[in-house]
Structures are given as C-alpha cells and as structure tokens.
Amino acid sequence: MGQLITVGITGQSGFMGTHLYNFLGTKSEKIDRLNFQDSYFDNEVDLQNFVKSCDVIVHLAAMNRHEDEQVIYNTNIELVKKIINACEATNSTPKIIFSSSTQEEKDNLYGKSKRDGRKYFEAWAIKNSCRVLSLIIPNVFGPFGKPFYNSFIATFSCQIIAGEQPTIINDSTVNLTYINELSQVFYDKILDEGNEDINSYLVPHTSSRKVSEILDLLKEFKIQYLENGQVPKVDLNSFELDLFNTFTSFIPKDYFPIKFTNHTDERGAFVEIMRAGSPGQTSYSTTIPGITRGNHYHTRKIERFAVISGKALIQIRKIDSDEVFEYILDGAEPAYVDMPIWYTHNIKNIGNTELITLFWINEPYNPEDADTYFVNV
C-alpha cells in the first residue's frame, strides 16, 4: 500500500463536510483524515498546526445565509484569508480544493464571496507554486441536511413528515447533484495528480427536476412508506433512490418498530413482511441466544429487519455520533425496523430460544460493490 494522503476538511461539521468526512472514511486504503474543529479559525496555533499537517485541504467552511449579505461576504473572505495566512506562517503548501458555487456568476454577495475567495487562493498558489482547484458546485441535496438552510428538499421532507403542507415559491427546474456523487468528485480530485497548478472544475449536475415534481414524489413517499409501510419504486443508482434516502433520514427514530398485522385462524398465523416497488434480495438468519450479528453500515442500501420468532435487540448509531437507538422486537408480536443509511447497526438474540430474522434489501449482494462497512455500534 502506498503512502496515505492526509486530508483535512474545513467546515467538517457542516452538511457537505460531514458527508465528505464520512465518505473518505470508506477510503481508508488511500486517505488519512485529519480532524478539523470550527474553533481552529479563532486560534492561530491550532489552524497553523492543521494546515502544516495536511497534504490536501478541502475548504468547505462558509456562511450561506444571513439577513445581512455583507456579513456573508465578510465572513467567507475572512475564512479564506485565515487559511492563506496560516499556510504562509508555516511555509506550508498543501493542495487546496475550494468549494465554490454556480452562484459565482450571479449578482449577490454570497456568489461574490465565492468568486473573490477563489481569486485569493489562486493568487496565493501562483506566488507559492502550489496547487489550487476550485469546484463550481450546483444545488446539492442529501440526508441529514438542515431544513430552511441547506436545501429545499430537506425543508419539504421535514414538513411532509410533520404533516405540514410545503409552499412552492418558484416552480422552476432545478439542477441537482446528490451528496454522495459530490463526495466522489471531491475524492477523485484529491487523488488527481494533474499538472495544472490552478484549475476550476464545473461539477456536472446529475438530475434536473421541477420543484413541484420533487414535492409530488416526497408526498408519494409519505403515502407509500409512512402510511402503508411499502418501499416505493426506486431503481438502483437513480434520483428517486437518492431522494427516498434523503426523505427517510428525517423520520424520527421513535417511528420504529412497526408491528405487522398478524392474521390468525385455526390453522395458525399469516404475516405479510414486505411490499416494495423495487426488486431486491430476501434472506433469513437463525441466531443462537447471546449472539450478535451485523455491526456494519451502508451508504445507499434500503434494508428491513423483521423478527418473526424469538426476541431481539436491534441497535443503530450514526457513524459520527455517540447516540445509540435501541429497539426490542419479539416474534410473539412480529415487527420490523428499517436501517437508515450511514447508521451502523446490529441485532442480538436476547431471548432463550433461537432467533429467526427475515431481511429484505433493495439490491442483491455484490461482493465487488458490497456497500457494507464494518463499525461497531
């Protein structure tokens, strides 16, 4: 294995930063992640130690919204200058990947802050013979975004789940990129050893939808998934799958477990486990008392655990959090829990008899692209 590339991400705690940091965590054979704290911007020593330890700095830290646009501009330019000053103070020349925006060409101070910030980095790169790459990024959406801040999709999802009616202000066609796709672009550019010191790259959008079309899909997700327990038709590697995983990320964790309808008569019982508009893979496991299965997470897969016999403890934890959610399921009252993406999960037999669990996942297992990463809950 070659030498690892040390990568630090300013704005690591934000929407894009969190996703990129977690995404790079799945690339541990090539990437060594350096932790960044927002407080470093207020401490010269911490920021200097950070920049001199990085082979690559992905500069995502920025203010997106404020009632005073001048505050947005001043804040974003100041952050750029602090990175540059820290590099100059330590004679550090890391490769810098700057997160810009398609707003660069628009007449607003946020866009101007991105355009001017890029120019400051480029001037520094010319002076010090180092590399700066600016990514011009379209509208981005994905799980765990901040409603009323990161994306209208996050806002709409939260409102629909809460039983509210979203309002469309401008029913325009929006160009969109899913956060996992954007993280892949960042990863590719981190590895890129191109010869150009200064370069800009327009990140292509991967889908275009009218706002009303997206709202209709989200409403349908609520009807099918939350009201009827059915996974809607979401093809693999599709906008609909990405939108569904975004939508479900905002469902409160106390929504589960969901009890099945148990149909009983003199012959015994019948329980319907799963309805889905998508093909997938169904399997089952038997687990002896005291044994735990799982302790892994997925970045795209939809997965359902249904306990049909025995007693189980299911635990889930978002991989960048310490908070663990627990669910106890008993075959005497068959129920299911769906596993959110980016949550490591396990299932333990806490009963005295054999545990039988049925699993459904929306794509057949592929050992060449398993989308399964092992981390203890």
C-alpha positions in Angstrom: 0.0 0.0 0.0 1.3 3.5 -0.9 1.6 6.4 1.3 -1.7 7.7 2.6 -2.9 11.2 1.6 -3.6 13.3 4.7 -6.8 15.3 4.1 -8.4 18.0 6.3 -11.8 19.5 5.7 -12.7 22.9 6.9 -16.4 23.0 7.7 -16.2 19.4 8.6 -19.2 19.7 10.9 -21.5 21.1 8.1 -23.7 19.3 5.7 -21.1 18.7 2.9 -18.2 18.4 5.4 -19.9 15.7 7.4 -20.8 13.7 4.3 -17.3 14.1 2.8 -15.6 13.2 6.0 -17.7 10.0 6.4 -17.3 9.2 2.7 -13.5 9.4 2.9 -13.7 7.1 5.9 -14.7 4.4 3.4 -11.4 5.0 1.5 -9.0 4.2 4.4 -6.7 2.4 2.0 -5.7 5.7 0.4 -6.9 8.5 2.8 -5.9 9.6 6.3 -8.5 12.0 7.6 -7.3 14.8 9.8 -9.9 16.1 12.2 -10.9 19.8 12.0 -12.8 21.9 14.6 -14.5 25.1 13.7 -12.7 26.7 16.7 -9.4 26.5 14.8 -10.4 29.6 12.9 -10.2 31.5 16.2 -6.9 30.1 17.3 -3.8 30.8 15.1 -1.7 27.9 16.6 -4.4 25.3 16.1 -5.0 26.5 12.5 -1.3 26.5 11.7 -0.9 23.0 13.1 -3.8 21.9 11.0 -2.6 23.4 7.6 1.0 22.1 8.0 -0.3 18.6 8.7 -2.4 18.4 5.6 -1.4 17.1 2.1 -4.8 18.3 0.9 -7.2 20.9 2.4 -10.8 20.8 1.2 -12.1 24.3 2.1 -15.8 24.0 2.7 -16.3 26.3 5.6 -18.6 29.2 4.6 -21.7 31.1 5.6 -24.6 30.5 3.2 -27.4 32.6 4.7 -27.7 35.7 6.9 -30.1 38.6 7.0 -27.2 40.9 6.1 -25.5 39.8 2.9 -22.4 41.9 3.7 -21.9 39.6 6.8 -21.9 36.6 4.4 -19.3 38.2 2.2 -17.0 39.4 5.0 -17.2 36.1 6.8 -16.3 33.9 3.8 -13.4 36.1 2.7 -12.0 36.2 6.2 -12.1 32.4 6.4 -10.1 32.2 3.1 -7.6 34.7 4.3 -7.1 32.9 7.6 -6.2 29.7 5.7 -3.8 31.5 3.5 -2.2 33.3 6.5 -1.7 30.0 8.3 -0.1 28.5 5.3 2.3 31.4 4.9 3.2 31.5 8.6 4.2 27.8 8.4 5.6 27.8 4.9 3.0 25.1 4.1 1.9 24.4 0.5 -0.9 21.9 0.7 -3.1 21.3 -2.3 -6.3 23.2 -1.7 -9.6 22.2 -3.1 -12.0 25.1 -2.8 -15.7 24.7 -2.7 -17.3 27.4 -4.9 -20.8 27.6 -6.4 -22.7 28.3 -9.5 -23.8 31.4 -7.6 -20.4 32.9 -8.7 -21.9 34.4 -11.8 -24.9 35.9 -10.0 -25.3 39.4 -8.6 -25.3 38.6 -4.9 -22.7 38.9 -2.2 -22.6 35.2 -1.5 -21.6 34.5 -5.1 -19.1 37.3 -5.0 -17.6 35.9 -1.8 -17.1 32.6 -3.6 -15.6 34.3 -6.7 -13.3 36.6 -4.7 -12.3 33.8 -2.3 -11.3 31.6 -5.3 -9.2 34.5 -6.7 -7.4 35.0 -3.3 -6.5 31.3 -3.3 -5.3 31.4 -6.9 -3.1 34.4 -6.2 -1.5 32.6 -3.3 -1.0 29.5 -5.4 0.8 31.5 -8.1 3.0 33.1 -5.5 4.0 29.8 -3.9 3.9 27.5 -6.8 1.3 25.2 -5.3 -2.0 23.8 -6.5 -5.5 25.2 -6.1 -8.5 23.5 -7.6 -11.9 25.2 -7.4 -15.1 23.1 -7.7 -18.1 25.0 -9.1 -20.9 23.2 -7.4 -24.6 23.1 -8.3 -27.5 22.6 -5.9 -26.7 19.7 -3.6 -29.2 17.5 -1.6 -28.9 14.5 0.6 -29.6 13.0 4.0 -29.2 15.0 7.3 -29.4 18.4 5.7 -30.5 21.4 7.7 -34.1 22.4 6.8 -34.6 26.0 5.7 -30.8 26.3 5.2 -29.1 23.6 3.0 -31.8 22.6 0.6 -35.5 23.0 -0.2 -35.6 19.1 -0.3 -34.6 18.9 3.4 -37.2 21.6 4.2 -40.0 19.8 2.2 -39.1 16.4 3.7 -39.4 17.7 7.3 -42.6 19.5 6.6 -44.3 16.5 4.9 -43.2 14.1 7.7 -44.6 16.6 10.2 -47.9 16.7 8.4 -47.4 20.2 7.1 -48.0 21.5 3.6 -44.9 22.9 1.9 -45.2 26.1 -0.2 -43.7 26.4 -3.6 -42.4 30.0 -4.2 -40.9 29.5 -7.6 -41.8 26.3 -9.6 -38.6 26.3 -11.6 -36.5 23.5 -12.9 -33.6 22.9 -10.6 -30.3 21.2 -11.5 -29.2 18.9 -8.7 -26.4 16.7 -7.5 -26.7 14.1 -4.8 -24.2 14.4 -1.9 -22.6 11.0 -2.4 -22.0 11.9 -6.0 -20.4 15.2 -5.0 -18.2 13.4 -2.4 -17.0 11.0 -5.1 -16.0 14.1 -7.2 -14.0 15.5 -4.2 -12.3 12.1 -3.7 -11.4 11.9 -7.4 -9.9 15.4 -7.3 -8.0 14.6 -4.1 -6.3 11.7 -5.9 -5.8 13.7 -9.1 -2.1 14.4 -9.7 -2.7 16.7 -12.7 0.0 19.2 -13.8 -2.0 22.4 -13.7 -1.4 24.5 -10.6 -4.6 26.4 -10.9 -7.8 25.0 -12.3 -11.6 25.2 -12.0 -13.9 22.3 -12.5 -17.7 22.6 -13.0 -19.3 19.8 -11.2 -22.0 18.4 -13.5 -25.5 18.1 -12.2 -26.9 14.6 -12.4 -30.6 15.4 -12.5 -33.0 18.2 -13.3 -36.5 18.3 -11.8 -39.2 20.9 -11.4 -39.8 21.8 -7.7 -43.4 20.6 -8.0 -42.3 17.2 -9.4 -40.0 16.7 -6.4 -42.7 17.7 -4.0 -45.1 15.2 -5.6 -42.5 12.4 -5.2 -42.0 13.3 -1.5 -45.7 13.3 -0.9 -46.0 9.8 -2.5 -43.1 8.6 -0.3 -45.1 9.6 2.7 -48.2 7.8 1.5 -46.5 4.6 0.4 -43.8 4.3 3.1 -45.0 6.1 6.2 -48.7 5.3 5.9 -48.6 1.9 4.1 -45.2 0.5 5.1 -44.2 0.0 1.4 -40.9 0.8 -0.1 -41.8 2.8 -3.3 -40.3 2.0 -6.7 -36.8 3.3 -6.6 -34.4 1.9 -9.2 -30.8 1.4 -8.3 -28.5 4.4 -9.0 -31.5 6.6 -9.6 -32.6 10.1 -8.5 -35.6 8.5 -6.8 -33.5 6.3 -4.6 -31.3 9.3 -3.6 -34.5 11.3 -2.9 -36.0 8.5 -0.9 -32.9 8.0 1.3 -32.9 11.8 1.8 -36.6 11.7 2.8 -36.2 8.8 5.3 -33.3 10.4 7.0 -35.7 13.0 8.6 -38.0 10.4 10.1 -37.9 10.5 13.9 -36.1 7.4 15.3 -39.1 6.6 17.6 -41.1 5.8 14.4 -39.8 2.2 14.7 -40.5 -0.6 15.4 -43.6 -1.1 13.3 -45.8 -4.0 14.2 -47.0 -6.3 11.4 -50.7 -7.2 11.0 -50.9 -10.8 12.4 -53.7 -12.8 10.7 -54.6 -15.8 12.8 -57.2 -18.6 12.5 -57.5 -22.2 13.4 -54.6 -23.1 11.1 -52.1 -20.7 12.7 -50.9 -17.3 11.6 -50.0 -15.3 8.5 -47.9 -12.2 8.5 -47.1 -10.1 5.4 -43.5 -9.0 5.7 -42.7 -6.7 2.8 -44.2 -4.9 -0.2 -41.9 -3.0 -2.4 -42.0 -1.4 -5.8 -38.3 -2.3 -6.3 -36.7 -5.7 -6.8 -34.3 -6.8 -4.1 -33.0 -9.7 -2.1 -34.8 -11.6 0.7 -32.9 -13.7 3.2 -33.2 -15.0 6.7 -30.9 -15.9 9.6 -31.1 -18.0 12.7 -29.2 -16.8 15.7 -28.5 -18.7 18.9 -29.0 -16.9 22.3 -26.4 -14.3 23.2 -25.0 -13.9 19.7 -24.8 -10.5 17.9 -24.9 -10.1 14.1 -24.1 -7.1 12.0 -22.1 -4.1 13.2 -21.9 -2.5 9.8 -23.4 0.3 7.8 -24.5 1.1 4.3 -24.3 4.3 2.3 -27.1 3.7 -0.2 -29.0 0.4 0.6 -32.5 0.2 1.9 -32.7 -2.6 4.4 -35.5 -4.1 6.6 -35.1 -6.3 9.6 -38.2 -8.3 10.6 -38.1 -10.6 13.6 -40.6 -13.5 13.2 -39.5 -15.8 16.0 -37.6 -15.2 19.2 -36.6 -12.0 21.0 -34.0 -9.5 19.6 -32.3 -6.2 20.5 -31.6 -4.0 17.5 -29.2 -1.2 17.9 -28.3 1.6 15.5 -25.9 4.5 15.7 -25.0 7.2 13.1 -21.3 6.6 12.5 -20.2 10.1 13.5 -22.4 10.2 16.7 -22.3 8.5 20.1 -26.1 8.3 20.4 -27.4 4.7 20.2 -31.0 3.9 19.4 -32.4 0.6 20.6 -35.4 -1.4 19.6 -36.7 -4.7 21.2 -38.6 -6.9 18.9 -40.4 -10.2 19.8 -41.7 -12.8 17.4 -44.8 -13.1 19.6 -45.7 -9.7 18.1 -43.9 -9.6 14.8 -42.5 -6.2 13.9 -39.8 -4.6 11.7 -37.2 -1.9 11.8 -35.7 -0.3 8.7 -32.0 0.6 8.8 -31.1 4.2 7.8 -28.0 4.8 5.6 -24.9 5.9 7.4 -26.1 4.2 10.6 -24.1 1.2 11.8 -26.5 -1.5 13.1 -26.6 -4.9 14.7 -29.1 -7.4 16.0 -28.6 -9.6 19.1 -30.6 -12.6 20.4 -31.6 -11.6 23.9 -34.1 -14.5 24.3 -33.7 -18.1 25.4 -34.7 -19.6 22.1 -33.4 -19.5 18.6 -33.9 -16.1 16.9 -35.3 -16.1 13.3 -34.9 -12.8 11.4 -36.1 -12.1 7.9 -34.0 -9.5 5.9 -35.0 -7.6 2.8 -32.6 -5.3 1.0 -33.3 -3.4 -2.2 -30.3 -4.8 -4.2 -28.7 -8.2 -4.4 -25.4 -8.7 -2.6 -22.5 -8.0 -4.8 -19.1 -8.8 -3.3 -17.4 -6.4 -5.8 -19.6 -3.5 -4.6 -20.9 -4.6 -1.2 -21.6 -1.1 0.2 -21.0 -2.7 3.6 -18.5 -1.1 6.1 -17.9 -2.7 9.5 -18.0 -0.5 12.5 -19.2 -1.5 16.0 -22.4 0.1 17.2 
